[in-house]
Amino acid sequence: MFFDIKNPINLCRKKVARTFFTVKVFAIAGALSSWIGCSDTRHDRHSGADKQISIEDSIVIDASSIFKLYPTTITKKNSTEDSVLLILDKIASVAYKIDTDNNIYDTNAMSKALTADMIGFTINKRKIYFLSEKGVMVFSGEPNVTPKAYAFDVTDVNVNGFHTAAGEFKIMDDGSFLICKFLNGERNTREGFEKYFSSKIVCKAVIDEGKRYLITKDLQDITFPIDYRKNDYNDVYPIFYTHGNNIRYVFQYWDSIGIITPEGKERYAIPKQFSVKTEPIPEGGESSKTKSDEYTSTRNANISLLEFKDKILVFQQIGAEKYVDEETGMLNDYLSLDKRMLVFDLAKKRFEDVAYKLPPNCNPVKSCVFNNHLYLFTVDEARGKIKIYITTLK
């Protein structure tokens, strides 16, 4: 059993080495198997028509930080239907298990040695994947089975490492996943700048059970917009989302979305009333954290993508008029900014002409789709509680 509320058990009592690729976690493998086994430009920032999103239900959880939450789903055995939403709080190393009636019916502690370096977490086909900057650890779901570890090969002098900086970590149908590369070199020279934005940043990583290292191949279809190669928009990674073997992607200040399928690549323009087109960051602004944060907080931007049935959901932040709120003296940061959601109909190949207003302090990057509903992760004003709003789209 995953959790006994009368007698909470840390399922990871065995000492675990902190070195990612020497971990021996028999106890964790047994615990994880129970998760699976139990469920077989500055313009009018508010331009465009707005529509209030309809909330059907909500869940409140204690969590250390909304930015350190990793939601994933478990599907029923021999089914495509979700049965469990699992939310892992990395810092507290606590997992919340939520059923299709939105009840939290299990929680448990994880080993912090396992979650300390984690940057991604997902479950696919009864296997559990923990992603770090060093590689992937894969649990088979069977008790007392040592997890398999696969490392990123960083012998390429042009590559400094790998990260899911702006895209989700999800296993595709063929067992691969997408990952961004950290490139060596400085962008503060014209030559280095042009080289970076002409490079292929997104890789497709393949797990070969017979090899120690992950096989990574550049994804040729995702390239920076041409304007990014000429001007600095303080945006260095694409935002991507996978659905089966299909890929959807966007950039923060790009007025289009890209859709990649086995048949090819298509690009669709975001309606002008929801434009995120803006001017580049002032020269030298990217080297100052304050100026960089001010630039980011005062611009409309695409921030996340999700897929819901036959629709792509494009989440945008609405830039504040000023970085510092003159009335309160508080910074207009990412969580406090207003956010909206655009809907692209895959069947009709067009966007709806309205935008849905999202709840206050929403973080769409951590939101997810579960049980044919959209789960919107938010925080309260004190940012001590996580409230998950649940809605559906007709």
PEWOBEL-V290746 format. One record per residue. N is the residue number from 1. OMEGA is omega in whole degrees, -180 to 180 (none if undefined). D_LAST is the distance of its C-alpha to the last C-alpha in Angstrom with 1 decimal. Layout:
n=N omega=OMEGA d_last=D_LAST
n=N omega=OMEGA d_last=D_LAST
This chain:
n=1 omega=-174 d_last=36.8
n=2 omega=-175 d_last=34.8
n=3 omega=174 d_last=35.7
n=4 omega=-172 d_last=38.1
n=5 omega=179 d_last=37.3
n=6 omega=-178 d_last=40.9
n=7 omega=-178 d_last=42.4
n=8 omega=-177 d_last=40.4
n=9 omega=171 d_last=41.6
n=10 omega=-175 d_last=41.7
n=11 omega=-176 d_last=41.1
n=12 omega=-177 d_last=42.8
n=13 omega=-179 d_last=46.3
n=14 omega=178 d_last=48.1
n=15 omega=-177 d_last=49.3
n=16 omega=178 d_last=47.2
n=17 omega=-177 d_last=48.7
n=18 omega=177 d_last=46.8
n=19 omega=-169 d_last=47.4
n=20 omega=-171 d_last=44.1
n=21 omega=172 d_last=45.6
n=22 omega=-176 d_last=48.2
n=23 omega=173 d_last=46.0
n=24 omega=-170 d_last=46.8
n=25 omega=-180 d_last=44.1
n=26 omega=-178 d_last=44.7
n=27 omega=180 d_last=43.5
n=28 omega=179 d_last=40.2
n=29 omega=178 d_last=39.6
n=30 omega=179 d_last=40.1
n=31 omega=-178 d_last=37.7
n=32 omega=179 d_last=35.0
n=33 omega=179 d_last=35.5
n=34 omega=176 d_last=34.6
n=35 omega=-177 d_last=31.1
n=36 omega=-174 d_last=30.5
n=37 omega=-176 d_last=32.6
n=38 omega=-178 d_last=30.8
n=39 omega=179 d_last=27.6
n=40 omega=none d_last=28.3
n=41 omega=-175 d_last=32.5
n=42 omega=177 d_last=32.5
n=43 omega=179 d_last=30.6
n=44 omega=-172 d_last=28.4
n=45 omega=-179 d_last=26.5
n=46 omega=-179 d_last=23.7
n=47 omega=-179 d_last=23.6
n=48 omega=-179 d_last=20.4
n=49 omega=179 d_last=17.9
n=50 omega=178 d_last=16.4
n=51 omega=-179 d_last=13.4
n=52 omega=180 d_last=13.7
n=53 omega=-177 d_last=11.3
n=54 omega=-179 d_last=10.5
n=55 omega=-178 d_last=12.7
n=56 omega=-175 d_last=12.8
n=57 omega=177 d_last=16.0
n=58 omega=178 d_last=18.7
n=59 omega=176 d_last=21.6
n=60 omega=177 d_last=24.9
n=61 omega=171 d_last=27.3
n=62 omega=179 d_last=30.7
n=63 omega=-177 d_last=31.0
n=64 omega=-178 d_last=33.6
n=65 omega=179 d_last=31.5
n=66 omega=-179 d_last=27.8
n=67 omega=-179 d_last=29.1
n=68 omega=176 d_last=30.7
n=69 omega=180 d_last=27.8
n=70 omega=179 d_last=26.7
n=71 omega=173 d_last=23.6
n=72 omega=-178 d_last=23.3
n=73 omega=173 d_last=22.0
n=74 omega=180 d_last=24.0
n=75 omega=177 d_last=22.9
n=76 omega=179 d_last=24.4
n=77 omega=180 d_last=27.5
n=78 omega=-179 d_last=27.1
n=79 omega=175 d_last=23.3
n=80 omega=-178 d_last=20.4
n=81 omega=174 d_last=18.6
n=82 omega=177 d_last=19.0
n=83 omega=-179 d_last=21.3
n=84 omega=169 d_last=22.6
n=85 omega=-179 d_last=21.7
n=86 omega=180 d_last=25.0
n=87 omega=-179 d_last=25.8
n=88 omega=175 d_last=29.3
n=89 omega=-172 d_last=31.0
n=90 omega=-174 d_last=33.6
n=91 omega=179 d_last=36.1
n=92 omega=-178 d_last=36.4
n=93 omega=179 d_last=35.8
n=94 omega=178 d_last=33.7
n=95 omega=176 d_last=30.8
n=96 omega=-179 d_last=28.1
n=97 omega=-173 d_last=26.6
n=98 omega=-178 d_last=23.3
n=99 omega=-175 d_last=22.1
n=100 omega=174 d_last=18.7
n=101 omega=177 d_last=19.4
n=102 omega=174 d_last=19.8
n=103 omega=172 d_last=23.6
n=104 omega=-175 d_last=26.1
n=105 omega=176 d_last=28.5
n=106 omega=167 d_last=30.6
n=107 omega=179 d_last=32.0
n=108 omega=178 d_last=35.1
n=109 omega=175 d_last=37.3
n=110 omega=174 d_last=37.6
n=111 omega=178 d_last=40.7
n=112 omega=175 d_last=40.7
n=113 omega=179 d_last=42.9
n=114 omega=-174 d_last=39.9
n=115 omega=-174 d_last=37.3
n=116 omega=-177 d_last=39.7
n=117 omega=-174 d_last=39.2
n=118 omega=175 d_last=35.7
n=119 omega=178 d_last=33.3
n=120 omega=-176 d_last=30.6
n=121 omega=179 d_last=29.7
n=122 omega=178 d_last=27.6
n=123 omega=-180 d_last=27.7
n=124 omega=177 d_last=27.5
n=125 omega=174 d_last=28.9
n=126 omega=173 d_last=30.7
n=127 omega=-177 d_last=32.4
n=128 omega=-176 d_last=32.2
n=129 omega=172 d_last=32.7
n=130 omega=-178 d_last=34.2
n=131 omega=171 d_last=34.5
n=132 omega=177 d_last=37.2
n=133 omega=-179 d_last=38.8
n=134 omega=-178 d_last=41.4
n=135 omega=-175 d_last=39.4
n=136 omega=172 d_last=37.4
n=137 omega=-175 d_last=38.3
n=138 omega=175 d_last=36.9
n=139 omega=-178 d_last=37.1
n=140 omega=-176 d_last=37.2
n=141 omega=178 d_last=36.0
n=142 omega=-180 d_last=39.3
n=143 omega=175 d_last=41.6
n=144 omega=177 d_last=44.7
n=145 omega=-179 d_last=43.8
n=146 omega=178 d_last=44.5
n=147 omega=176 d_last=41.5
n=148 omega=-178 d_last=41.9
n=149 omega=-180 d_last=42.1
n=150 omega=-174 d_last=41.6
n=151 omega=169 d_last=42.8
n=152 omega=177 d_last=41.9
n=153 omega=-178 d_last=44.9
n=154 omega=179 d_last=45.9
n=155 omega=177 d_last=49.1
n=156 omega=-176 d_last=47.9
n=157 omega=-179 d_last=49.7
n=158 omega=-176 d_last=46.8
n=159 omega=-180 d_last=44.2
n=160 omega=-179 d_last=44.4
n=161 omega=-177 d_last=41.6
n=162 omega=-178 d_last=37.9
n=163 omega=173 d_last=34.9
n=164 omega=-172 d_last=31.1
n=165 omega=-175 d_last=31.5
n=166 omega=180 d_last=28.2
n=167 omega=-179 d_last=26.4
n=168 omega=174 d_last=25.0
n=169 omega=-176 d_last=27.3
n=170 omega=179 d_last=25.8
n=171 omega=180 d_last=27.7
n=172 omega=-176 d_last=26.8
n=173 omega=-179 d_last=27.2
n=174 omega=178 d_last=30.8
n=175 omega=180 d_last=31.7
n=176 omega=174 d_last=31.9
n=177 omega=-180 d_last=30.2
n=178 omega=-179 d_last=30.2
n=179 omega=177 d_last=32.4
n=180 omega=177 d_last=33.9
n=181 omega=166 d_last=37.6
n=182 omega=-178 d_last=39.8
n=183 omega=172 d_last=42.3
n=184 omega=178 d_last=45.9
n=185 omega=-178 d_last=47.4
n=186 omega=177 d_last=47.2
n=187 omega=-177 d_last=44.8
n=188 omega=170 d_last=47.2
n=189 omega=-179 d_last=49.3
n=190 omega=-180 d_last=48.2
n=191 omega=-180 d_last=49.0
n=192 omega=179 d_last=47.0
n=193 omega=-178 d_last=44.1
n=194 omega=178 d_last=43.9
n=195 omega=-179 d_last=44.4
n=196 omega=-174 d_last=41.5
n=197 omega=171 d_last=38.9
n=198 omega=-177 d_last=40.2
n=199 omega=173 d_last=39.8
n=200 omega=-174 d_last=37.2
n=201 omega=-176 d_last=35.8
n=202 omega=177 d_last=33.3
n=203 omega=169 d_last=34.7
n=204 omega=-179 d_last=33.6
n=205 omega=-177 d_last=35.4
n=206 omega=177 d_last=36.4
n=207 omega=175 d_last=37.8
n=208 omega=-174 d_last=40.9
n=209 omega=-179 d_last=42.1
n=210 omega=-177 d_last=45.6
n=211 omega=-180 d_last=45.7
n=212 omega=-175 d_last=45.9
n=213 omega=175 d_last=44.2
n=214 omega=176 d_last=40.7
n=215 omega=-179 d_last=40.7
n=216 omega=178 d_last=39.0
n=217 omega=179 d_last=38.4
n=218 omega=175 d_last=37.3
n=219 omega=-172 d_last=33.9
n=220 omega=-172 d_last=35.1
n=221 omega=-180 d_last=31.8
n=222 omega=179 d_last=30.8
n=223 omega=178 d_last=33.3
n=224 omega=173 d_last=33.5
n=225 omega=-177 d_last=33.0
n=226 omega=-178 d_last=36.4
n=227 omega=179 d_last=36.5
n=228 omega=-179 d_last=36.3
n=229 omega=-178 d_last=39.6
n=230 omega=-174 d_last=41.3
n=231 omega=-178 d_last=39.9
n=232 omega=179 d_last=39.1
n=233 omega=178 d_last=35.6
n=234 omega=-178 d_last=36.0
n=235 omega=-171 d_last=33.3
n=236 omega=180 d_last=34.7
n=237 omega=173 d_last=31.9
n=238 omega=173 d_last=28.7
n=239 omega=-178 d_last=25.4
n=240 omega=179 d_last=24.1
n=241 omega=-180 d_last=21.7
n=242 omega=176 d_last=22.1
n=243 omega=-171 d_last=20.0
n=244 omega=175 d_last=22.5
n=245 omega=177 d_last=25.1
n=246 omega=-176 d_last=23.0
n=247 omega=174 d_last=23.4
n=248 omega=-178 d_last=21.4
n=249 omega=180 d_last=23.5
n=250 omega=173 d_last=24.2
n=251 omega=-175 d_last=27.0
n=252 omega=-173 d_last=27.1
n=253 omega=-179 d_last=28.4
n=254 omega=-177 d_last=27.3
n=255 omega=177 d_last=25.2
n=256 omega=166 d_last=23.8
n=257 omega=177 d_last=22.0
n=258 omega=179 d_last=23.7
n=259 omega=-179 d_last=22.4
n=260 omega=176 d_last=25.1
n=261 omega=176 d_last=25.0
n=262 omega=-179 d_last=28.1
n=263 omega=-179 d_last=28.3
n=264 omega=-177 d_last=28.7
n=265 omega=177 d_last=27.3
n=266 omega=178 d_last=25.2
n=267 omega=-178 d_last=24.7
n=268 omega=-176 d_last=22.1
n=269 omega=172 d_last=22.9
n=270 omega=-179 d_last=20.9
n=271 omega=-175 d_last=20.8
n=272 omega=-179 d_last=24.1
n=273 omega=178 d_last=22.6
n=274 omega=-175 d_last=21.3
n=275 omega=173 d_last=24.6
n=276 omega=179 d_last=26.2
n=277 omega=-177 d_last=29.4
n=278 omega=178 d_last=32.4
n=279 omega=179 d_last=36.1
n=280 omega=176 d_last=37.7
n=281 omega=179 d_last=39.0
n=282 omega=-177 d_last=42.6
n=283 omega=-179 d_last=45.3
n=284 omega=-177 d_last=46.1
n=285 omega=-178 d_last=43.0
n=286 omega=-179 d_last=41.5
n=287 omega=177 d_last=44.7
n=288 omega=-178 d_last=44.2
n=289 omega=180 d_last=41.6
n=290 omega=-179 d_last=41.5
n=291 omega=178 d_last=41.1
n=292 omega=179 d_last=38.6
n=293 omega=178 d_last=36.5
n=294 omega=179 d_last=36.9
n=295 omega=-178 d_last=35.8
n=296 omega=-174 d_last=32.6
n=297 omega=-177 d_last=31.7
n=298 omega=178 d_last=32.3
n=299 omega=165 d_last=30.1
n=300 omega=-179 d_last=26.4
n=301 omega=167 d_last=25.5
n=302 omega=-176 d_last=22.9
n=303 omega=-178 d_last=23.1
n=304 omega=176 d_last=20.6
n=305 omega=171 d_last=18.2
n=306 omega=176 d_last=15.7
n=307 omega=-178 d_last=13.8
n=308 omega=-177 d_last=10.4
n=309 omega=-178 d_last=10.0
n=310 omega=-178 d_last=10.8
n=311 omega=170 d_last=10.4
n=312 omega=179 d_last=13.3
n=313 omega=179 d_last=13.1
n=314 omega=-178 d_last=16.3
n=315 omega=-179 d_last=17.6
n=316 omega=169 d_last=20.4
n=317 omega=177 d_last=23.1
n=318 omega=-177 d_last=24.6
n=319 omega=177 d_last=28.3
n=320 omega=176 d_last=30.6
n=321 omega=180 d_last=33.3
n=322 omega=-180 d_last=35.9
n=323 omega=179 d_last=36.2
n=324 omega=177 d_last=37.9
n=325 omega=-175 d_last=36.6
n=326 omega=-179 d_last=39.7
n=327 omega=-175 d_last=39.0
n=328 omega=-175 d_last=38.5
n=329 omega=-179 d_last=40.2
n=330 omega=177 d_last=37.4
n=331 omega=172 d_last=36.1
n=332 omega=-176 d_last=32.7
n=333 omega=-173 d_last=31.6
n=334 omega=-176 d_last=28.5
n=335 omega=-175 d_last=27.0
n=336 omega=-180 d_last=27.9
n=337 omega=174 d_last=26.4
n=338 omega=-180 d_last=23.2
n=339 omega=180 d_last=20.3
n=340 omega=-178 d_last=17.1
n=341 omega=174 d_last=14.3
n=342 omega=-178 d_last=13.9
n=343 omega=177 d_last=11.2
n=344 omega=-180 d_last=13.0
n=345 omega=-177 d_last=11.6
n=346 omega=-179 d_last=14.1
n=347 omega=-178 d_last=14.2
n=348 omega=-180 d_last=14.9
n=349 omega=178 d_last=16.9
n=350 omega=177 d_last=16.1
n=351 omega=169 d_last=14.6
n=352 omega=-176 d_last=12.4
n=353 omega=176 d_last=15.0
n=354 omega=175 d_last=13.9
n=355 omega=180 d_last=14.2
n=356 omega=177 d_last=12.7
n=357 omega=-178 d_last=15.8
n=358 omega=-180 d_last=16.4
n=359 omega=180 d_last=18.6
n=360 omega=176 d_last=22.4
n=361 omega=-178 d_last=24.3
n=362 omega=175 d_last=21.4
n=363 omega=-178 d_last=22.3
n=364 omega=-179 d_last=19.5
n=365 omega=180 d_last=22.1
n=366 omega=180 d_last=22.2
n=367 omega=-174 d_last=18.6
n=368 omega=174 d_last=16.9
n=369 omega=-180 d_last=14.2
n=370 omega=175 d_last=15.2
n=371 omega=-179 d_last=14.3
n=372 omega=175 d_last=10.7
n=373 omega=175 d_last=10.4
n=374 omega=180 d_last=11.5
n=375 omega=-177 d_last=15.0
n=376 omega=-177 d_last=16.5
n=377 omega=180 d_last=20.3
n=378 omega=174 d_last=22.3
n=379 omega=175 d_last=25.9
n=380 omega=-176 d_last=27.7
n=381 omega=179 d_last=30.2
n=382 omega=179 d_last=33.0
n=383 omega=178 d_last=31.0
n=384 omega=-180 d_last=32.3
n=385 omega=176 d_last=29.2
n=386 omega=176 d_last=25.9
n=387 omega=-179 d_last=22.9
n=388 omega=177 d_last=19.7
n=389 omega=-175 d_last=16.6
n=390 omega=-179 d_last=13.6
n=391 omega=175 d_last=10.0
n=392 omega=178 d_last=6.6
n=393 omega=-179 d_last=3.8
n=394 omega=none d_last=0.0
